[in-house]
Amino acid sequence: MQLRERVKNQQREVTATDGVLAQQTLAGDQVAFEQLVHRYSTPLFNFISHFLHDYDAASDILQQVFTQLYISLPKLRIGEPLKAWLFQVARNRCLDELRRKRVIHFSDLQSLNEDEDLSPIAIIPDGSPLPEEVAEDHDLQHLLREAIAGLPPKFRAVVLLRYTAQISFSEIGHTLQMPEATAKTYFQRAKPLLRATLTQQLYPSPAC
């Protein structure tokens, strides 16, 4: 009986839109809200933990984001997907946390460019192809996370939304309340910074 109920709930989660689950939540259906939480927990946590580089703070902020969702549902336009709103709240909470810790200098940069995906291998210099065994030896994913963590916050937010949440530049612009072209620019400007950091980590200059 429990198995049948679980399967039924999983099927409902797959087929139900955010709007339907939001309406059901507003009608008092707690299972519907749990399904919204389940739908977005992993991508949100990945985004937050990469942004802050702090597992405990990321867990706290994830809870805050879903608490804010529950409180804000009556005021939201629930006919639209909730993804952009959730990532916007997560990003704002992350910036608040960084300001609170005062560990970063915030900068304003801007302008425009082209649509392409970020992959860990793509940001390594073209002249130095990286064999699989070298990538494993250097733990490229870990180095990439560290390099992203060192980006200016506005660049970091765009790269993380693109890289961990895998959303379009249009959605990123909506989430971060900036023009799509600006989101593309931040992404493009972040790439040489990441490339330089990774190159330095992977191919350090010999000591004189």
C-alpha positions in Angstrom: 0.0 0.0 0.0 2.8 2.4 0.9 4.7 1.5 -2.2 1.7 2.2 -4.4 1.2 5.6 -2.7 4.9 6.4 -3.2 4.8 5.5 -6.9 1.6 7.5 -7.3 3.3 10.6 -5.7 6.4 10.2 -7.9 4.2 10.0 -11.0 2.3 13.1 -9.9 5.6 15.0 -9.3 6.9 14.1 -12.8 3.7 15.2 -14.6 2.6 18.2 -12.4 3.8 21.6 -13.3 5.2 24.0 -10.7 1.9 25.9 -11.0 -0.2 22.9 -10.2 1.9 21.9 -7.2 1.8 25.5 -6.0 -2.0 25.6 -6.2 -2.2 22.3 -4.4 0.1 23.6 -1.7 -2.1 26.7 -1.3 -5.1 24.4 -1.0 -3.4 22.7 2.0 -1.7 19.8 0.3 1.7 19.4 2.1 2.7 16.5 -0.2 2.6 18.9 -3.2 5.0 21.3 -1.4 7.3 18.4 -0.6 7.4 17.5 -4.3 8.4 21.1 -5.1 11.2 20.9 -2.5 12.3 17.5 -4.0 12.2 18.9 -7.5 14.6 21.8 -6.8 16.6 20.8 -3.7 19.6 19.3 -5.6 20.2 22.1 -8.2 19.7 24.8 -5.6 22.0 23.1 -3.1 24.7 22.7 -5.8 24.4 26.3 -6.7 24.5 27.6 -3.1 27.3 25.3 -2.0 29.5 26.2 -5.0 28.7 29.9 -4.4 29.6 29.9 -0.7 32.1 27.1 -0.6 30.5 26.2 2.8 28.4 23.1 3.2 26.8 24.1 6.5 25.9 27.6 5.3 24.5 26.1 2.1 22.2 23.8 4.0 20.9 26.7 6.1 20.3 28.9 3.1 18.6 26.1 1.2 16.1 25.8 4.1 15.7 29.6 4.1 14.9 29.6 0.4 12.2 27.0 0.8 10.8 28.7 3.8 10.6 31.9 1.8 8.9 30.0 -1.0 6.2 28.7 1.4 5.6 32.1 2.8 5.6 33.9 -0.6 3.4 31.4 -2.5 0.2 33.4 -2.0 1.9 36.4 -3.7 3.7 34.7 -6.5 2.4 34.3 -10.1 2.1 30.6 -9.8 1.2 30.1 -13.5 4.9 30.5 -14.3 7.8 28.0 -13.4 9.3 28.8 -10.0 12.9 28.0 -11.1 14.0 31.6 -11.8 12.4 32.9 -8.6 14.0 30.2 -6.5 17.5 30.8 -7.9 17.1 34.6 -7.5 16.2 34.1 -3.8 19.1 31.7 -3.4 21.6 34.1 -5.0 20.4 37.0 -2.9 20.7 34.9 0.3 24.3 33.9 -0.8 25.2 37.6 -1.3 23.8 38.5 2.1 25.9 35.8 3.7 29.0 36.9 1.9 28.4 40.5 2.9 27.8 39.4 6.5 31.1 37.6 6.6 32.7 40.5 4.7 35.1 38.1 2.9 34.8 39.6 -0.6 35.0 42.9 -2.4 31.9 43.4 -4.7 32.5 44.8 -8.1 30.3 46.1 -10.9 31.3 45.1 -14.4 29.3 44.7 -17.6 28.6 44.4 -21.5 27.8 41.6 -24.2 28.7 38.2 -26.1 28.0 34.8 -27.4 26.1 31.6 -26.3 28.2 28.6 -25.4 28.4 26.1 -22.6 31.0 25.9 -19.9 32.8 22.6 -19.4 35.8 22.0 -17.2 37.9 20.8 -20.2 36.8 23.7 -22.4 38.4 26.4 -20.2 41.8 24.7 -20.2 44.1 26.4 -22.8 43.6 24.9 -26.3 47.4 24.4 -26.7 47.5 22.0 -23.8 45.1 19.1 -24.2 44.5 17.4 -20.9 44.7 13.5 -21.0 42.1 11.7 -18.8 44.8 10.4 -16.4 46.2 13.9 -15.9 42.7 15.3 -15.3 42.1 12.6 -12.7 45.5 13.2 -11.1 44.8 16.9 -10.7 41.2 16.5 -9.6 40.0 18.9 -12.2 36.5 19.2 -10.8 37.9 20.3 -7.5 40.2 22.8 -9.1 37.4 24.2 -11.2 35.2 24.7 -8.1 38.1 26.5 -6.4 38.6 28.7 -9.5 34.9 29.6 -9.7 34.9 30.4 -5.9 37.6 33.0 -6.6 35.5 34.8 -9.3 33.9 38.2 -8.5 30.4 37.5 -7.2 28.5 38.7 -10.3 30.6 36.5 -12.6 30.4 33.6 -10.1 26.6 33.8 -10.0 26.3 33.6 -13.8 28.9 30.8 -14.2 27.3 28.7 -11.4 23.8 29.1 -12.8 25.1 28.1 -16.2 27.4 25.3 -15.0 25.6 23.8 -12.0 21.9 24.7 -12.7 22.3 24.3 -16.5 19.8 27.1 -17.3 19.7 29.4 -20.4 21.2 32.9 -20.5 17.6 34.2 -20.8 16.7 32.4 -17.5 19.9 33.6 -15.9 19.1 37.2 -16.9 15.6 36.8 -15.4 17.0 35.3 -12.2 19.7 37.9 -11.7 17.5 40.8 -12.9 19.9 41.8 -15.7 19.7 41.8 -19.5 20.4 38.5 -21.2 23.3 40.1 -23.1 24.9 41.2 -19.8 24.6 37.6 -18.4 26.4 36.4 -21.6 29.1 39.0 -21.1 29.7 38.1 -17.5 30.0 34.5 -18.6 32.5 35.3 -21.3 34.5 37.6 -19.0 34.7 34.8 -16.4 36.2 32.3 -18.8 39.7 33.8 -19.2 39.8 34.3 -15.4 39.0 30.7 -14.9 41.4 29.6 -17.6 44.2 31.7 -16.0 43.6 30.3 -12.5 43.4 26.7 -13.8 46.5 27.1 -15.9 48.4 28.4 -12.9 47.2 25.4 -10.8 47.8 22.8 -13.4 51.0 24.1 -15.0 52.8 26.1 -12.2 55.8 28.1 -13.4 59.1 26.5 -12.3 60.8 28.2 -9.4 63.7 30.5 -10.4 
